[in-house]
Amino acid sequence: MIDYQIWYGLQSAVFTLLDTGVTTSSYTTSVTLVPGEKYKFRVQSRNSVGLSLFSSELVVIAARIPDIPTAVLTERLGPN
């Protein structure tokens, strides 16, 4: 194995090449993802013969900022 290509897309069948030449087993993207939106990722590996078939798709939902609490309750703990 020489390196990996990482592809991503929304729920359509259209994928965009996100990065190539990746040589690590973990990856972080700087692409801005829309909070709450579902994204699909897939990977190809490359060796001296060429590119592999695509991996299975991994579907993730981009994280959203939590809602502001509407009520905050406090409780005294201990003997004081």
N, C-alpha and C positions, 0 to 999 in steps of 0.2 A: 504494500500500500504506500502510495506517494503522498496523497492528500485527499481532502474531501471538498465537495461542493455542497452548499446549503441553499435550499430553495424555500420560499414561503408564498402564501397566498391567502385570500379570504375564502369564503365558502364556495366560490366558483371553482371551476377546474383549471383556471389560469394561475400558473406559478411564476414567480419572478426570482431570478438568481440573486440571492442575498450576498453570498461571498464565495470565493474560490481560493484554493491554496491553504485551506485550514488544515493544520497538522495536530491539533490537540483534541482530546476527547470531550472537552466542554467548550461552550461558545456563548458569548454575550453579544447582542446586537445593539447598534446605536440607532436603528430605525425606530421612529416614533410610532408606537402602536396605539390605537384608539381604545381607551378604557371600556371594558365590557364587550368588546368585539371578539369574535372567534377567528383564530388564525390557524392555518395548517402549515406544518413544516415537513420537509423530507430531505434526505441526504443521498448523495452519490459518492462512492469512493473511486479513486483513480489509481491504477497501477501502470506498469510498463506496457500493457496490452491495450488499455483504454479505460472507459468509464463503466461502472457497474450499472445494474438496474437500480431504480429508485428504492429506497427503504420504504417501509410502511409509513403512512402519514401519522404525524403526531398533532392532535388538535389541542390548542390551548386557548384560554380566555384571558385577555389582557386584564390585569388587576385594575380595580377602581379604588379611588380614595374613599375610605369609609364615610358614611353620613355623620354629621355632627350629632352628638348625643342630645336628646330632647329634655332629659331630666337626669340630674346627677344626685345620687343619694349618698350620704355619708353615714358611717356607723362607727361608734366608739368601740375599740377593742381593748381588752385588758381591764385591770382593776381600777384605773383612774376615772 
